[in-house]
Amino acid sequence: MVKQQALGVVAMLFASTTFALAEDVPIQGTVQSRCVIQTDTAGVFGNPNAYTLTTTPADGGAPAVIRFDVTLADAYRAEITAPTEFSSSPSLPDVVTWTGNTEVSTVSDATGMGAYETNKIEQGMKDIYDLTATGSTWFKTSSTATMGGNKAFPGGNYTALVTAECIAK
Amino acid sequence: MLWGSYSYSESITPYYGTTGNAAADNALRWSMGSILPEPPGLDINGVIYNYTINKDVDDQVDVHVQNENALGTGYIFRETDRWMPGSLGGTEINKVVPVVPGIPRAAWGDGSIEVEGNGSVSNPSVRYSYRVDPCFDPQFDPNCPGYKAPVVDVPTYEIDLTSLYDTQNVDYDRNLSAEERERLEDDDEDSKSEEELEEEEEKEKEERAMRLEKALAEADNSVMFAQALAQAQILAAANAVTNITSYYSTNIPGGTYKENVVLVDKELPNSKRGLRNGLAQQLLHEQMIDMQYNR
């Protein structure tokens, strides 16, 4: 693979220096991301009763924790969406109702990030944070799924995804 | 071979570490003496802390994580978190604060978390990251830069050689050249009268005789000591070759040794001659006692 790439470059140079009357010169650059998203802790669904799956610690669950590292202040916003469906699950007997919430768990700058939670914008299951300071912010997303008609969740493995995005302003 | 080389270079390579939680058990004050490890060359390069702020949303609370300057006044390290109105209680802060290297270990005084305003902190954790340079003392290892091979400091003294010799001692003369000896004798003789010279000569003769006697006695003692030593060695050698195996192999025949003296008569009558003799002695004894009492 590497060898083929090298041959291609030699052929192009030969052609361009000998026959071309015009040429396109590429300008390349790499932009390092100044907003990095990492999964700090994967969530866990607890099953307090037959028709409920929840990340509430008291019910045996654990919320998902997502970390945003920002090195450029006031340039990004974090959009975190709690799950609204299972990405994988057994066949379900009824409709599932979802509730979820995201909140700031931990910050690395009290003054710059202390008001993130107060200033967040909620759009349904999506919470939007204005990342005005550089540093790391940990967001905690909780989720609860309730089977309709008080029917039981069938036995099996369930997975739901939290969507975290870092969007340039 | 590779392992040896690896561990050897490791021994002088600076290494890094992190202390335990200085604010364990919700302690808001701590002593650095029990927190920092022992090795010399330790240099703190960062403070890692986290805690949960407890406050009302409308309050402003300042939290200082700090270490006093043990070598002076004020603080050697102080990081302030200002929780403005609008920040929610229950939020945790997780912070890594780099520290300018080179601060002497002794300067790190007691640490604390101080809260200003209407609020408090809970679940605090304060850890110090550090770097240890084993070559802080270049003599730690021969591979350390600046290492100097130890040299034994032998003290030197100026010695007056003439003081080593007793000029009255005959040995002193032995160390003199012939010219020096002649010069000294001439000097002595020139400054003394004939009587004194004769007296000294006689004294010298006596002393020479004494010295000879002492020397012979010493020589005699040495000879005797050598002879005694030689005799002891000969005896030891003779004992060493003595064959005592036969003593070990001798057997005493076993069995029972019965009494072979038999008394034939059942009664032994008193000897008549003995009776007469005993009676005569008894009479004599009584006479002697009577004589004591003048009877």
Interface residues (C-beta under 8 A of the other chain):
Chain A: V104 S105 T106 V107 S108 D109 A110 T111 G114 A115 E117 T118 N119 S136 W138
Chain B: N50 I53 V57 V63 D81 R82 W83 M84 G86 S87 L88 T91 E92 I93 N94 K95 V96
